[in-house]
């Protein structure tokens, strides 16, 4: 029978691994969103604003 310390240590290690994986996925998603936002900003900068002024 495993001691409570061994089980607790395994649970903490498993929780740590899951937390790191969730954090990695969040950072990856944030990076994708940030790249998309920058891409749209640069696309807007290239847009011809004279068309909007004439309307």
ABEGO torsion letter per residue (X at the ends): XBBAAAAAAAAAAAAAAAAAAAAAAAAAAAAAAAAAAAAAAAAAAABBAAAAAAX
